[in-house]
């Protein structure tokens, strides 16, 4: 059997779970943490726990926040008749950056992906459907133009349209296979303005 120290392997495993960190880097970080005085590990762990404890999901839109409601849901003057559905909290940041959109959001926290075992139950679909009252007249599907993004938009559209709510999809100013988060403001703005009815 290969040489392995269980707790070291466990620590390496945790670092390796972070997107963009390969096995080698993960191992380097694990060794680094262990080479430091124990206080370092304690400070590290405390910072992690503090952040994960104080940041939670907005009870309405599921965006990350440190209060009960996120600043967007609690803001006066937002158009409550439009909900823009995004996969990730970082997509909200991208939309807010262009200062053009005045409606609300709904964060799915992922996309439907059967190959990765992610179905609607793993996302915040239930919470989205629950907030579609009479006030909401349009839902904008702002998921990435990827296979998963399209599948998710189609799935939600089929559920929402029978409720008599207009469902629209961002226009393709965003390159197919592209990532909303990295779209520049002009592209994102055009994609929103030119959205199509699904
Ligand atoms: Zn919110």
py3Dmol code that shows the C-alpha trace and the ligand (Angstrom):
import py3Dmol

protein = """\
ATOM      1  CA  UNK A   1       0.000   0.000   0.000  1.00  0.00           C
ATOM      2  CA  UNK A   2       1.159   3.542  -0.725  1.00  0.00           C
ATOM      3  CA  UNK A   3       2.580   5.619   2.081  1.00  0.00           C
ATOM      4  CA  UNK A   4      -0.265   7.697   3.534  1.00  0.00           C
ATOM      5  CA  UNK A   5      -0.993   9.572   6.743  1.00  0.00           C
ATOM      6  CA  UNK A   6      -4.741   9.624   7.222  1.00  0.00           C
ATOM      7  CA  UNK A   7      -5.233  13.125   8.658  1.00  0.00           C
ATOM      8  CA  UNK A   8      -2.809  14.609   6.133  1.00  0.00           C
ATOM      9  CA  UNK A   9      -4.662  12.912   3.298  1.00  0.00           C
ATOM     10  CA  UNK A  10      -7.932  14.265   4.679  1.00  0.00           C
ATOM     11  CA  UNK A  11      -6.608  17.825   4.774  1.00  0.00           C
ATOM     12  CA  UNK A  12      -5.205  17.495   1.240  1.00  0.00           C
ATOM     13  CA  UNK A  13      -8.582  16.201   0.126  1.00  0.00           C
ATOM     14  CA  UNK A  14     -10.323  19.329   1.446  1.00  0.00           C
ATOM     15  CA  UNK A  15      -7.973  21.686  -0.400  1.00  0.00           C
ATOM     16  CA  UNK A  16      -8.344  19.624  -3.576  1.00  0.00           C
ATOM     17  CA  UNK A  17     -12.122  20.149  -3.463  1.00  0.00           C
ATOM     18  CA  UNK A  18     -11.659  23.877  -4.129  1.00  0.00           C
ATOM     19  CA  UNK A  19     -12.194  24.558  -7.863  1.00  0.00           C
ATOM     20  CA  UNK A  20      -8.934  25.348  -9.612  1.00  0.00           C
ATOM     21  CA  UNK A  21      -6.717  23.639  -7.049  1.00  0.00           C
ATOM     22  CA  UNK A  22      -5.061  20.478  -8.326  1.00  0.00           C
ATOM     23  CA  UNK A  23      -3.796  17.567  -6.255  1.00  0.00           C
ATOM     24  CA  UNK A  24      -0.215  18.807  -6.147  1.00  0.00           C
ATOM     25  CA  UNK A  25      -1.166  22.287  -4.946  1.00  0.00           C
ATOM     26  CA  UNK A  26      -3.569  20.790  -2.422  1.00  0.00           C
ATOM     27  CA  UNK A  27      -0.765  18.694  -1.012  1.00  0.00           C
ATOM     28  CA  UNK A  28       1.546  21.708  -0.874  1.00  0.00           C
ATOM     29  CA  UNK A  29      -1.071  23.711   1.086  1.00  0.00           C
ATOM     30  CA  UNK A  30      -1.646  20.842   3.483  1.00  0.00           C
ATOM     31  CA  UNK A  31       2.071  20.531   4.207  1.00  0.00           C
ATOM     32  CA  UNK A  32       2.329  24.291   4.597  1.00  0.00           C
ATOM     33  CA  UNK A  33      -0.462  24.446   7.182  1.00  0.00           C
ATOM     34  CA  UNK A  34       1.162  21.639   9.134  1.00  0.00           C
ATOM     35  CA  UNK A  35       4.557  23.335   9.073  1.00  0.00           C
ATOM     36  CA  UNK A  36       3.095  26.380  10.855  1.00  0.00           C
ATOM     37  CA  UNK A  37       2.502  26.827  14.604  1.00  0.00           C
ATOM     38  CA  UNK A  38      -0.854  25.383  15.705  1.00  0.00           C
ATOM     39  CA  UNK A  39      -2.255  28.919  16.161  1.00  0.00           C
ATOM     40  CA  UNK A  40      -2.142  29.339  12.386  1.00  0.00           C
ATOM     41  CA  UNK A  41      -4.403  26.354  11.861  1.00  0.00           C
ATOM     42  CA  UNK A  42      -6.726  27.659  14.553  1.00  0.00           C
ATOM     43  CA  UNK A  43      -6.969  31.142  12.989  1.00  0.00           C
ATOM     44  CA  UNK A  44      -7.546  29.544   9.586  1.00  0.00           C
ATOM     45  CA  UNK A  45     -10.300  27.301  10.880  1.00  0.00           C
ATOM     46  CA  UNK A  46     -11.944  30.170  12.813  1.00  0.00           C
ATOM     47  CA  UNK A  47     -11.994  32.408   9.724  1.00  0.00           C
ATOM     48  CA  UNK A  48     -13.579  29.618   7.689  1.00  0.00           C
ATOM     49  CA  UNK A  49     -16.224  28.897  10.293  1.00  0.00           C
ATOM     50  CA  UNK A  50     -17.031  32.564  10.937  1.00  0.00           C
ATOM     51  CA  UNK A  51     -17.561  33.257   7.255  1.00  0.00           C
ATOM     52  CA  UNK A  52     -19.647  30.177   6.666  1.00  0.00           C
ATOM     53  CA  UNK A  53     -21.762  30.872   9.779  1.00  0.00           C
ATOM     54  CA  UNK A  54     -22.524  34.544   9.097  1.00  0.00           C
ATOM     55  CA  UNK A  55     -23.175  34.205   5.366  1.00  0.00           C
ATOM     56  CA  UNK A  56     -26.489  32.576   4.582  1.00  0.00           C
ATOM     57  CA  UNK A  57     -29.039  32.549   1.796  1.00  0.00           C
ATOM     58  CA  UNK A  58     -31.629  35.314   1.444  1.00  0.00           C
ATOM     59  CA  UNK A  59     -34.959  33.779   2.409  1.00  0.00           C
ATOM     60  CA  UNK A  60     -36.563  35.141  -0.761  1.00  0.00           C
ATOM     61  CA  UNK A  61     -34.078  35.067  -3.655  1.00  0.00           C
ATOM     62  CA  UNK A  62     -31.488  32.643  -2.187  1.00  0.00           C
ATOM     63  CA  UNK A  63     -28.635  35.043  -2.905  1.00  0.00           C
ATOM     64  CA  UNK A  64     -25.855  35.149  -0.318  1.00  0.00           C
ATOM     65  CA  UNK A  65     -26.329  37.656   2.478  1.00  0.00           C
ATOM     66  CA  UNK A  66     -25.547  38.166   6.141  1.00  0.00           C
ATOM     67  CA  UNK A  67     -29.094  39.269   7.027  1.00  0.00           C
ATOM     68  CA  UNK A  68     -32.495  37.644   6.685  1.00  0.00           C
ATOM     69  CA  UNK A  69     -33.126  39.462   3.383  1.00  0.00           C
ATOM     70  CA  UNK A  70     -30.438  40.450   0.884  1.00  0.00           C
ATOM     71  CA  UNK A  71     -29.968  44.176   0.082  1.00  0.00           C
ATOM     72  CA  UNK A  72     -31.733  43.749  -3.292  1.00  0.00           C
ATOM     73  CA  UNK A  73     -34.875  42.087  -1.951  1.00  0.00           C
ATOM     74  CA  UNK A  74     -35.137  44.626   0.852  1.00  0.00           C
ATOM     75  CA  UNK A  75     -34.469  47.656  -1.387  1.00  0.00           C
ATOM     76  CA  UNK A  76     -37.358  49.957  -2.176  1.00  0.00           C
ATOM     77  CA  UNK A  77     -37.796  50.941  -5.791  1.00  0.00           C
ATOM     78  CA  UNK A  78     -36.933  47.568  -7.344  1.00  0.00           C
ATOM     79  CA  UNK A  79     -39.412  46.280  -9.920  1.00  0.00           C
ATOM     80  CA  UNK A  80     -41.052  43.330  -8.179  1.00  0.00           C
ATOM     81  CA  UNK A  81     -42.836  42.146 -11.300  1.00  0.00           C
ATOM     82  CA  UNK A  82     -39.671  40.787 -12.940  1.00  0.00           C
ATOM     83  CA  UNK A  83     -37.461  37.987 -11.624  1.00  0.00           C
ATOM     84  CA  UNK A  84     -34.129  37.237 -13.259  1.00  0.00           C
ATOM     85  CA  UNK A  85     -33.115  33.603 -12.699  1.00  0.00           C
ATOM     86  CA  UNK A  86     -29.345  32.981 -12.449  1.00  0.00           C
ATOM     87  CA  UNK A  87     -27.239  29.963 -11.566  1.00  0.00           C
ATOM     88  CA  UNK A  88     -24.749  31.583  -9.238  1.00  0.00           C
ATOM     89  CA  UNK A  89     -24.501  34.518  -6.794  1.00  0.00           C
ATOM     90  CA  UNK A  90     -21.616  35.853  -8.915  1.00  0.00           C
ATOM     91  CA  UNK A  91     -24.054  36.314 -11.812  1.00  0.00           C
ATOM     92  CA  UNK A  92     -26.071  38.731  -9.645  1.00  0.00           C
ATOM     93  CA  UNK A  93     -22.894  40.760  -9.161  1.00  0.00           C
ATOM     94  CA  UNK A  94     -22.407  40.854 -12.956  1.00  0.00           C
ATOM     95  CA  UNK A  95     -25.974  42.098 -13.542  1.00  0.00           C
ATOM     96  CA  UNK A  96     -25.818  44.668 -10.769  1.00  0.00           C
ATOM     97  CA  UNK A  97     -22.546  45.983 -12.151  1.00  0.00           C
ATOM     98  CA  UNK A  98     -24.246  47.183 -15.347  1.00  0.00           C
ATOM     99  CA  UNK A  99     -26.861  49.164 -13.319  1.00  0.00           C
ATOM    100  CA  UNK A 100     -29.484  48.601 -16.012  1.00  0.00           C
ATOM    101  CA  UNK A 101     -31.639  45.915 -14.469  1.00  0.00           C
ATOM    102  CA  UNK A 102     -34.116  47.022 -11.810  1.00  0.00           C
ATOM    103  CA  UNK A 103     -36.011  43.813 -11.119  1.00  0.00           C
ATOM    104  CA  UNK A 104     -35.362  41.063  -8.601  1.00  0.00           C
ATOM    105  CA  UNK A 105     -33.292  37.879  -8.847  1.00  0.00           C
ATOM    106  CA  UNK A 106     -33.507  34.228  -8.046  1.00  0.00           C
ATOM    107  CA  UNK A 107     -30.292  32.260  -7.486  1.00  0.00           C
ATOM    108  CA  UNK A 108     -30.534  28.557  -8.358  1.00  0.00           C
ATOM    109  CA  UNK A 109     -27.130  27.614  -6.893  1.00  0.00           C
ATOM    110  CA  UNK A 110     -26.283  25.418  -9.830  1.00  0.00           C
ATOM    111  CA  UNK A 111     -27.725  24.077 -13.066  1.00  0.00           C
ATOM    112  CA  UNK A 112     -29.523  20.868 -13.893  1.00  0.00           C
ATOM    113  CA  UNK A 113     -26.891  18.353 -14.968  1.00  0.00           C
ATOM    114  CA  UNK A 114     -27.924  14.695 -15.087  1.00  0.00           C
ATOM    115  CA  UNK A 115     -24.336  13.587 -15.762  1.00  0.00           C
ATOM    116  CA  UNK A 116     -23.247  15.167 -12.461  1.00  0.00           C
ATOM    117  CA  UNK A 117     -26.311  13.857 -10.665  1.00  0.00           C
ATOM    118  CA  UNK A 118     -27.779  17.348 -10.205  1.00  0.00           C
ATOM    119  CA  UNK A 119     -31.549  17.456 -10.581  1.00  0.00           C
ATOM    120  CA  UNK A 120     -34.102  20.195  -9.797  1.00  0.00           C
ATOM    121  CA  UNK A 121     -34.246  19.006  -6.143  1.00  0.00           C
ATOM    122  CA  UNK A 122     -30.606  19.990  -5.667  1.00  0.00           C
ATOM    123  CA  UNK A 123     -31.380  23.542  -6.817  1.00  0.00           C
ATOM    124  CA  UNK A 124     -33.702  26.225  -5.399  1.00  0.00           C
ATOM    125  CA  UNK A 125     -36.489  25.471  -7.889  1.00  0.00           C
ATOM    126  CA  UNK A 126     -39.077  24.907  -5.174  1.00  0.00           C
ATOM    127  CA  UNK A 127     -38.336  28.306  -3.638  1.00  0.00           C
ATOM    128  CA  UNK A 128     -38.612  29.952  -7.062  1.00  0.00           C
ATOM    129  CA  UNK A 129     -42.025  28.454  -7.792  1.00  0.00           C
ATOM    130  CA  UNK A 130     -43.227  29.415  -4.320  1.00  0.00           C
ATOM    131  CA  UNK A 131     -42.561  33.117  -4.905  1.00  0.00           C
ATOM    132  CA  UNK A 132     -44.342  33.387  -8.256  1.00  0.00           C
ATOM    133  CA  UNK A 133     -47.454  35.144  -7.008  1.00  0.00           C
ATOM    134  CA  UNK A 134     -49.744  37.513  -8.884  1.00  0.00           C
ATOM    135  CA  UNK A 135     -47.173  40.307  -8.592  1.00  0.00           C
ATOM    136  CA  UNK A 136     -44.732  38.566 -10.948  1.00  0.00           C
ATOM    137  CA  UNK A 137     -45.410  39.064 -14.662  1.00  0.00           C
ATOM    138  CA  UNK A 138     -42.073  38.048 -16.201  1.00  0.00           C
ATOM    139  CA  UNK A 139     -39.305  35.581 -15.405  1.00  0.00           C
ATOM    140  CA  UNK A 140     -36.028  36.106 -17.273  1.00  0.00           C
ATOM    141  CA  UNK A 141     -33.938  32.957 -17.747  1.00  0.00           C
ATOM    142  CA  UNK A 142     -30.397  34.258 -17.404  1.00  0.00           C
ATOM    143  CA  UNK A 143     -28.527  30.975 -17.244  1.00  0.00           C
ATOM    144  CA  UNK A 144     -25.351  30.472 -19.288  1.00  0.00           C
ATOM    145  CA  UNK A 145     -25.797  29.437 -22.947  1.00  0.00           C
ATOM    146  CA  UNK A 146     -24.305  26.006 -22.227  1.00  0.00           C
ATOM    147  CA  UNK A 147     -25.995  22.591 -22.437  1.00  0.00           C
ATOM    148  CA  UNK A 148     -26.798  22.680 -18.717  1.00  0.00           C
ATOM    149  CA  UNK A 149     -27.919  26.323 -18.850  1.00  0.00           C
ATOM    150  CA  UNK A 150     -30.271  25.620 -21.753  1.00  0.00           C
ATOM    151  CA  UNK A 151     -31.669  22.467 -20.169  1.00  0.00           C
ATOM    152  CA  UNK A 152     -32.342  24.329 -16.923  1.00  0.00           C
ATOM    153  CA  UNK A 153     -34.034  27.239 -18.721  1.00  0.00           C
ATOM    154  CA  UNK A 154     -36.227  24.835 -20.704  1.00  0.00           C
ATOM    155  CA  UNK A 155     -37.174  22.852 -17.621  1.00  0.00           C
ATOM    156  CA  UNK A 156     -38.178  25.971 -15.659  1.00  0.00           C
ATOM    157  CA  UNK A 157     -39.978  27.489 -18.624  1.00  0.00           C
ATOM    158  CA  UNK A 158     -42.197  24.407 -18.878  1.00  0.00           C
ATOM    159  CA  UNK A 159     -43.146  24.773 -15.219  1.00  0.00           C
ATOM    160  CA  UNK A 160     -43.677  28.528 -15.204  1.00  0.00           C
ATOM    161  CA  UNK A 161     -45.459  29.223 -18.509  1.00  0.00           C
ATOM    162  CA  UNK A 162     -48.644  27.341 -17.523  1.00  0.00           C
ATOM    163  CA  UNK A 163     -48.925  29.760 -14.575  1.00  0.00           C
ATOM    164  CA  UNK A 164     -49.633  32.533 -17.089  1.00  0.00           C
ATOM    165  CA  UNK A 165     -46.281  34.257 -16.519  1.00  0.00           C
ATOM    166  CA  UNK A 166     -44.165  35.433 -19.440  1.00  0.00           C
ATOM    167  CA  UNK A 167     -40.842  33.574 -19.611  1.00  0.00           C
ATOM    168  CA  UNK A 168     -37.974  35.168 -21.534  1.00  0.00           C
ATOM    169  CA  UNK A 169     -34.434  34.082 -22.344  1.00  0.00           C
ATOM    170  CA  UNK A 170     -31.355  36.283 -22.695  1.00  0.00           C
ATOM    171  CA  UNK A 171     -30.482  37.041 -26.318  1.00  0.00           C
ATOM    172  CA  UNK A 172     -27.260  35.604 -27.634  1.00  0.00           C
ATOM    173  CA  UNK A 173     -24.909  38.501 -27.258  1.00  0.00           C
ATOM    174  CA  UNK A 174     -23.306  36.029 -24.855  1.00  0.00           C
ATOM    175  CA  UNK A 175     -21.152  33.562 -26.804  1.00  0.00           C
ATOM    176  CA  UNK A 176     -22.524  30.009 -26.849  1.00  0.00           C
ATOM    177  CA  UNK A 177     -20.690  27.973 -24.249  1.00  0.00           C
ATOM    178  CA  UNK A 178     -19.727  31.234 -22.560  1.00  0.00           C
ATOM    179  CA  UNK A 179     -19.949  32.317 -18.977  1.00  0.00           C
ATOM    180  CA  UNK A 180     -22.229  35.138 -17.805  1.00  0.00           C
ATOM    181  CA  UNK A 181     -19.896  36.085 -15.040  1.00  0.00           C
ATOM    182  CA  UNK A 182     -17.184  37.072 -17.551  1.00  0.00           C
ATOM    183  CA  UNK A 183     -19.424  38.876 -20.043  1.00  0.00           C
ATOM    184  CA  UNK A 184     -18.615  42.567 -20.392  1.00  0.00           C
ATOM    185  CA  UNK A 185     -21.299  45.074 -19.396  1.00  0.00           C
ATOM    186  CA  UNK A 186     -22.277  46.060 -22.957  1.00  0.00           C
ATOM    187  CA  UNK A 187     -22.728  42.432 -24.033  1.00  0.00           C
ATOM    188  CA  UNK A 188     -24.735  41.651 -20.939  1.00  0.00           C
ATOM    189  CA  UNK A 189     -26.844  44.768 -21.398  1.00  0.00           C
ATOM    190  CA  UNK A 190     -27.656  43.840 -25.036  1.00  0.00           C
ATOM    191  CA  UNK A 191     -28.416  40.275 -24.030  1.00  0.00           C
ATOM    192  CA  UNK A 192     -30.928  41.544 -21.488  1.00  0.00           C
ATOM    193  CA  UNK A 193     -32.539  44.125 -23.795  1.00  0.00           C
ATOM    194  CA  UNK A 194     -32.896  41.619 -26.631  1.00  0.00           C
ATOM    195  CA  UNK A 195     -34.294  38.811 -24.513  1.00  0.00           C
ATOM    196  CA  UNK A 196     -36.725  36.505 -26.306  1.00  0.00           C
ATOM    197  CA  UNK A 197     -40.008  35.029 -25.192  1.00  0.00           C
ATOM    198  CA  UNK A 198     -39.556  31.295 -24.557  1.00  0.00           C
TER     199      UNK A 198
END
"""
ligand_1 = """\
1
ZN
Zn -32.861 38.383 -1.793
"""
view = py3Dmol.view(width=600, height=400)
view.addModel(protein, "pdb")
view.setStyle({"model": 0}, {"cartoon": {"style": "trace"}})
view.addModel(ligand_1, "xyz")
view.setStyle({"model": 1}, {"stick": {}})
view.zoomTo()
view.show()
